[in-house]
Amino acid sequence: MLGGLPEVLLPGMRLFRRGRFFYWLARELSYKYTLWLTFGFIVGLAASIAFGRFLPLIVATWFSPIDRIGVIGEFTPSTLPLPIQQEISMGLTRIDPDGTPKPALASSWQVSEDGKTYFLGLRNDLVWHNGKPVEATGVNYNIKNVMFQVDGPHRLKVTLEEPYSPFLTILAKPIIQSGLGGLGPYKVVSIRLNGDKIQYLKLLPVSGSHLRPKEYRFYRTEAQAITAYKIGDVDILDDVSTPNELATWRNTQITRGTRSGRIVALFFNLRKEGDIVKEKPIRQALGYGLPEFSEERAYSPIAATSWAYNDNVRRFTHDISTAKRLLANAQIATSSAITITTFSQYVDTAQKIADSWNAIGVKTTVKVENAVNGSWQVLLSAQDIPPDPDQYPFWHSTQTATNITGYSNLKVDKLLEDGRKEFDREKREKIYADFQRFLVEDAPALFLYYAPSFTIKRG
């Protein structure tokens, strides 16, 4: 009271008194509950950081659209298909479509004059999926007769027992750490095994990526994979040899491609004494007796996309008159017969070839097997070819395990030996041009076409 009049508080003063009251209240509470308030602050800060860090993972795992892909074949964690390996990581090099090695994790390299020592400089701007920076100590290749030495944090010294010019293409194999960690745009978050074989693999894009998560399910045969698509276990089938009945399914998109690194060919067993296929003129006659193919023809064991491809080789195109003339000159016995052994996916092609050979007077039948041993006469199958033109394992006479035809030619042996030791590109090109010319002329195999590949997708 002032002068008998009631005290009137201005709005600003009332606000001041209330603020002072809350200040003293907060001060007293903070003194009394300092420990709990500090603990709560730390927990809240940690929770907000964790939420911000793991929110993308939660969204990608539970809320993002996901690609469910069926893969054909049996694989272990160390033998994953190359396209999946490349999603998880990268190699020291990468391979251009023409087979030329280019920088990847290795930004540069030098080769000693004798071709036995490589010095590779590594990029210093990459981290593994676990967040650790990439250093030379993390390169874990295990290659027979090759020694890797750390020559600095981002430098490797690699020593070979013998010069090997295709070596840089081997280093394109993605480097995958334990737990399937890598450097690629995807990381492995889940895997299920049956014994040592992978049944299921889940990949999530690395942080900041706008890619879709992927689930891979693995099937031993193409028929099993197609059944899985039909019942809805997967929505995408990749690298299918033929779409079969799925070609007429509703809501299904089929994309056809060509595998330039896989050639479908007829291989002749040259190990059987007295067999008609041991005679080169007869093999050449059978080459001219081949039917026409709708797929992209292959005329050489080296892919047409390769820098070493030689177009100047004998071409076995459909020529009935030439086929019959060669057979007549070879005086083939009327009782002679040929059996084409093949697998279920090539049975239609095998029968087409058999019909064409029967038409030129060579009695031919088809035999379908799940696996083959050394008793076959003519084998229709596909062969995956390396990006480098070196085909020493397939055609050198000493390679009894991988030279399935038993082919032997001293000139070809020498070319293959020289080609893998020569580092000059022009000289190698000439060597492999001669190799292709001699091999195709001898016809231990008839190269038919590049394998078609179909991608089947729902939607």
C-alpha positions in Angstrom: 0.0 0.0 0.0 1.2 3.5 -0.9 -0.6 6.4 0.6 -3.5 4.2 1.4 -3.8 3.1 -2.2 -3.4 -0.6 -3.4 -0.1 -1.5 -4.9 -0.4 -2.0 -8.7 2.2 -4.1 -10.5 3.0 -3.3 -14.0 2.9 -6.2 -16.5 6.7 -6.0 -16.9 7.3 -6.2 -13.2 5.0 -9.2 -12.8 6.9 -11.0 -15.6 10.2 -10.2 -13.9 9.1 -11.6 -10.6 7.8 -14.8 -12.2 11.1 -15.2 -14.1 13.1 -14.7 -10.9 11.0 -17.4 -9.2 11.6 -20.0 -11.9 15.3 -19.1 -12.0 15.7 -19.8 -8.3 13.6 -22.9 -8.6 15.7 -24.2 -11.5 18.9 -23.4 -9.6 17.8 -25.3 -6.5 16.7 -28.3 -8.6 19.9 -28.3 -10.5 21.9 -28.3 -7.2 19.8 -31.1 -5.8 19.7 -33.3 -9.0 22.9 -32.5 -10.7 23.9 -36.1 -11.2 20.6 -37.2 -12.7 20.4 -34.2 -15.0 23.9 -34.8 -16.3 23.1 -38.4 -16.8 19.9 -37.6 -18.7 21.7 -35.1 -20.9 24.4 -37.6 -21.9 21.8 -40.3 -22.6 19.7 -38.0 -24.6 22.7 -36.8 -26.6 23.9 -40.3 -27.3 20.4 -41.4 -28.3 20.0 -38.6 -30.8 23.4 -39.3 -32.3 22.6 -43.0 -32.6 19.2 -42.3 -34.0 20.7 -40.1 -36.6 23.3 -42.6 -37.5 21.1 -45.7 -37.6 18.0 -44.1 -39.1 19.2 -44.7 -42.7 19.9 -48.3 -41.9 16.5 -48.7 -40.3 14.7 -47.1 -43.3 16.7 -49.2 -45.8 16.1 -52.4 -43.9 12.4 -52.1 -43.2 10.9 -49.4 -45.4 12.8 -49.2 -48.7 11.8 -51.1 -51.8 14.0 -54.1 -52.2 15.2 -56.1 -55.2 14.7 -59.9 -54.6 17.1 -61.7 -57.1 17.5 -65.3 -57.9 21.0 -66.6 -58.7 21.7 -69.9 -60.5 24.5 -72.0 -59.2 26.2 -73.1 -55.9 28.6 -70.7 -54.3 30.5 -70.3 -51.1 31.3 -67.0 -49.4 34.7 -67.0 -51.1 33.4 -67.9 -54.6 30.5 -65.5 -55.0 29.6 -64.6 -58.6 31.8 -61.8 -59.9 28.9 -59.2 -60.3 28.0 -59.6 -56.6 31.7 -59.3 -55.6 31.9 -56.1 -57.6 28.9 -54.7 -55.7 30.7 -55.4 -52.4 34.2 -54.3 -53.3 36.7 -53.5 -56.0 40.1 -54.9 -57.1 43.4 -53.2 -57.5 42.5 -52.9 -61.2 39.3 -53.1 -63.3 38.9 -54.5 -66.8 37.7 -52.4 -69.8 35.3 -54.1 -72.2 38.2 -54.8 -74.6 40.2 -56.6 -71.8 42.6 -53.8 -71.0 43.4 -53.4 -67.2 42.7 -49.9 -65.8 43.3 -48.3 -62.4 40.8 -49.0 -59.6 42.1 -49.3 -56.0 45.6 -49.0 -57.5 46.0 -45.6 -59.0 49.2 -46.4 -60.8 51.8 -49.1 -61.3 55.3 -49.8 -62.8 56.7 -53.1 -64.0 60.3 -54.1 -63.9 62.2 -54.8 -67.1 62.2 -58.5 -66.4 58.5 -58.5 -65.9 58.7 -60.1 -62.4 58.2 -57.2 -60.1 55.3 -54.8 -59.9 55.1 -51.6 -57.8 51.5 -50.4 -57.3 50.5 -47.1 -55.7 47.1 -47.2 -53.9 44.4 -44.5 -53.6 44.4 -42.8 -50.2 40.8 -41.5 -50.3 38.8 -44.8 -49.6 37.6 -46.5 -46.4 36.4 -50.0 -45.8 32.8 -50.7 -44.9 33.9 -50.8 -41.2 35.1 -47.2 -41.4 38.8 -48.0 -41.4 40.9 -46.2 -44.1 42.4 -48.3 -46.8 46.1 -49.1 -46.5 48.4 -51.5 -48.3 48.2 -53.9 -45.3 44.5 -54.6 -46.2 45.3 -56.1 -49.6 44.7 -59.8 -49.0 45.2 -61.6 -52.3 46.5 -65.1 -52.1 47.9 -66.1 -55.4 50.2 -69.1 -55.9 53.8 -68.2 -56.5 53.1 -64.5 -56.0 54.5 -62.5 -53.1 52.9 -59.3 -51.9 55.0 -56.9 -49.7 53.9 -53.6 -48.1 56.3 -50.9 -49.5 54.6 -48.0 -47.7 51.2 -47.1 -46.3 49.7 -46.9 -49.8 52.3 -48.8 -51.9 52.7 -52.5 -52.7 55.6 -54.5 -54.1 54.5 -57.7 -55.9 57.0 -60.3 -57.0 56.3 -63.2 -59.4 58.5 -66.2 -60.0 58.1 -65.9 -63.8 57.0 -62.9 -66.0 53.3 -63.1 -66.7 51.9 -60.3 -68.8 48.2 -60.9 -68.0 48.9 -60.4 -64.2 47.2 -57.1 -64.0 43.9 -58.6 -65.1 44.1 -61.1 -62.2 44.3 -58.1 -59.8 40.8 -57.0 -60.9 39.3 -59.6 -58.5 37.6 -57.6 -55.8 39.3 -57.5 -52.4 36.9 -58.8 -49.8 37.8 -58.8 -46.1 36.6 -61.3 -43.4 32.9 -60.9 -42.9 32.5 -60.0 -46.5 33.5 -56.4 -46.0 34.7 -54.3 -48.9 34.8 -51.0 -50.6 31.9 -51.2 -52.9 28.5 -49.4 -53.1 26.9 -52.3 -51.1 27.7 -54.0 -47.8 26.6 -57.4 -46.6 24.2 -57.3 -43.6 22.9 -60.9 -43.6 23.9 -64.3 -44.9 22.5 -67.8 -44.5 24.5 -71.0 -45.3 23.6 -74.6 -45.9 26.9 -76.3 -45.1 29.4 -74.1 -46.9 27.0 -73.1 -49.7 25.2 -69.7 -49.6 21.4 -69.8 -49.6 20.6 -66.2 -48.9 22.5 -62.9 -49.0 21.3 -59.4 -48.2 23.1 -56.3 -49.3 22.3 -52.7 -48.2 23.6 -49.6 -50.0 26.4 -47.8 -48.1 25.5 -44.6 -46.3 24.5 -41.7 -48.6 23.7 -44.0 -51.5 20.3 -43.9 -53.3 20.6 -47.5 -54.5 17.9 -50.1 -53.6 18.7 -52.9 -51.1 19.1 -56.3 -52.6 18.3 -59.9 -51.5 19.9 -62.8 -53.3 18.6 -66.3 -53.1 20.6 -69.1 -54.6 19.4 -72.1 -56.6 21.3 -75.1 -57.8 19.6 -75.3 -61.2 17.9 -73.0 -63.6 14.7 -75.0 -63.3 14.7 -74.4 -59.5 15.2 -70.7 -60.0 12.3 -70.4 -62.5 10.1 -72.3 -60.0 11.1 -69.8 -57.3 10.1 -66.9 -59.6 6.7 -68.5 -60.3 5.8 -68.9 -56.6 7.0 -65.4 -55.8 10.1 -66.1 -53.8 12.1 -63.8 -56.1 11.1 -61.0 -58.5 14.3 -61.0 -60.7 16.2 -63.8 -62.4 19.6 -62.8 -63.9 21.8 -64.6 -66.5 19.2 -67.2 -67.5 20.1 -69.2 -70.6 16.4 -69.4 -71.8 13.2 -67.9 -70.4 11.2 -71.0 -71.4 7.5 -70.7 -70.4 8.2 -67.4 -68.5 8.3 -65.7 -72.0 4.4 -65.8 -72.0 3.8 -64.8 -68.3 1.8 -61.7 -67.6 3.5 -58.9 -65.7 6.9 -60.2 -66.7 9.6 -58.2 -68.5 12.4 -60.2 -70.3 15.6 -58.5 -71.5 17.9 -60.3 -73.8 21.7 -59.7 -73.7 24.8 -61.4 -75.0 27.7 -62.8 -72.9 30.8 -61.9 -75.0 32.9 -63.7 -72.4 31.1 -67.0 -72.8 31.3 -69.0 -76.1 29.1 -71.9 -76.9 31.2 -74.5 -78.8 31.5 -78.0 -80.0 34.6 -79.7 -78.5 36.1 -82.8 -80.2 37.7 -85.5 -78.1 41.0 -86.0 -79.8 42.3 -88.6 -77.4 40.5 -91.6 -78.9 42.6 -93.5 -81.4 40.7 -94.4 -84.6 37.8 -92.1 -84.0 36.7 -90.2 -87.1 36.8 -86.8 -85.2 40.6 -87.1 -84.9 40.8 -86.3 -88.6 41.1 -82.6 -89.3 39.4 -82.7 -92.7 36.4 -84.4 -91.1 36.2 -81.8 -88.3 36.4 -79.1 -91.0 33.6 -80.8 -93.0 31.5 -80.9 -89.8 32.2 -77.1 -89.4 30.8 -76.4 -92.9 27.9 -78.7 -92.1 26.7 -76.6 -89.2 23.3 -75.0 -89.4 22.6 -71.3 -89.3 22.2 -69.8 -85.8 20.1 -66.9 -84.7 22.6 -65.9 -82.0 25.7 -63.8 -82.6 28.2 -66.1 -84.3 31.7 -66.7 -82.8 34.5 -67.6 -85.1 37.5 -67.5 -82.7 38.3 -68.6 -79.2 38.9 -64.9 -78.3 36.0 -62.6 -77.8 35.2 -60.2 -80.7 35.3 -57.3 -78.1 38.9 -58.1 -77.2 41.8 -55.9 -78.3 43.5 -59.1 -79.5 40.7 -60.4 -81.6 41.7 -61.6 -85.1 39.0 -61.5 -87.8 41.3 -63.1 -90.4 40.5 -66.8 -89.6 38.8 -69.6 -91.4 35.0 -69.1 -91.1 32.9 -72.2 -90.8 29.6 -71.0 -92.3 26.8 -73.2 -93.6 28.2 -74.7 -96.9 26.7 -78.1 -97.8 28.8 -78.6 -101.0 32.1 -77.9 -99.2 31.1 -80.2 -96.3 30.3 -83.1 -98.7 33.4 -82.5 -100.7 35.6 -82.7 -97.7 33.8 -85.8 -96.4 34.2 -87.5 -99.8 37.9 -86.7 -99.9 38.3 -88.1 -96.4 36.5 -91.3 -97.5 34.5 -91.5 -94.3 33.0 -94.9 -93.8 29.3 -95.3 -94.2 29.1 -97.0 -90.8 30.7 -94.0 -89.0 28.6 -92.3 -86.4 28.9 -89.3 -84.1 27.3 -88.7 -80.7 26.9 -85.2 -79.4 26.9 -85.1 -75.6 25.4 -82.0 -74.1 23.3 -80.5 -71.2 19.6 -79.9 -71.0 19.9 -76.2 -71.8 21.6 -76.9 -75.1 19.5 -79.9 -76.2 17.6 -77.9 -78.9 20.9 -76.6 -80.4 22.4 -80.1 -80.3 19.5 -81.6 -82.1 19.6 -78.9 -84.7 23.3 -79.6 -85.3 22.6 -83.4 -85.4 19.9 -82.9 -88.1 22.2 -80.8 -90.2 25.1 -83.4 -89.9 22.7 -86.2 -90.8 21.7 -84.2 -93.9 25.4 -84.3 -95.1 25.6 -88.0 -94.6 27.1 -88.3 -91.1 24.9 -90.3 -88.8 24.5 -88.2 -85.6 22.6 -88.7 -82.3 22.3 -86.5 -79.2 22.9 -87.6 -75.6 21.9 -85.4 -72.7 23.9 -85.7 -69.4 23.9 -83.8 -66.1 27.7 -84.2 -66.0 30.3 -85.6 -68.4 33.4 -87.7 -68.0 36.2 -88.3 -70.5 34.2 -90.8 -72.6 32.4 -88.3 -74.7 33.0 -88.0 -78.5 31.7 -84.5 -79.2 30.7 -82.1 -76.4 28.4 -79.2 -76.9 28.9 -76.8 -74.0 29.8 -73.2 -73.1 33.3 -72.0 -72.2 34.0 -68.9 -70.2 36.9 -67.1 -71.6 39.3 -64.7 -69.7 39.4 -61.0 -70.5 43.1 -61.3 -71.4 43.8 -63.3 -74.7 46.0 -65.8 -72.8 44.4 -69.2 -73.3 47.3 -71.3 -72.2 45.2 -73.5 -69.8 42.7 -74.4 -72.6 44.9 -75.3 -75.5 48.5 -75.9 -74.4 49.3 -79.6 -74.8 50.7 -79.9 -71.2 47.4 -78.8 -69.6 45.7 -82.2 -69.4 43.1 -81.2 -66.8 41.8 -78.1 -68.6 42.7 -78.8 -72.3 39.6 -81.0 -72.5 40.0 -81.9 -76.2 43.6 -83.2 -75.8 44.7 -80.8 -78.6 48.4 -80.7 -79.3 50.2 -78.5 -81.7 53.9 -77.4 -81.2 53.4 -74.1 -83.0 50.4 -73.2 -80.9 52.2 -74.3 -77.7 55.1 -71.9 -78.6 52.7 -69.0 -79.3 50.9 -69.5 -76.0 54.2 -69.7 -74.1 55.4 -66.5 -75.8 52.2 -64.6 -75.5 52.0 -64.8 -71.7 55.6 -63.5 -71.3 55.5 -60.7 -73.8 54.6 -57.2 -72.5 54.6 -55.2 -75.7 51.0 -54.8 -76.8 51.7 -54.8 -80.6 53.9 -57.9 -80.3 51.2 -59.7 -78.2 48.6 -58.8 -80.8 50.6 -60.5 -83.5 51.2 -63.6 -81.4 47.5 -64.0 -80.6 46.5 -63.4 -84.2 48.6 -66.3 -85.3 47.3 -68.4 -82.4 43.7 -67.9 -83.5 44.5 -68.6 -87.1 46.3 -71.9 -86.4 43.8 -73.1 -83.8 40.7 -72.4 -85.9 42.3 -74.1 -88.9 43.0 -77.2 -86.8 39.4 -77.1 -85.5 39.8 -79.0 -82.2 36.6 -77.1 -81.4 34.0 -75.4 -83.5 33.1 -72.0 -82.0 29.4 -71.5 -82.6 28.0 -68.3 -80.9 28.2 -66.0 -77.9 25.9 -67.3 -75.1 22.7 -65.4 -74.9 21.7 -64.2 -71.4 18.2 -63.2 -70.2 17.1 -61.1 -67.3 13.6 -61.8 -66.2 11.8 -59.2 -64.0 8.4 -58.9 -62.5 6.6 -55.7 -63.0 
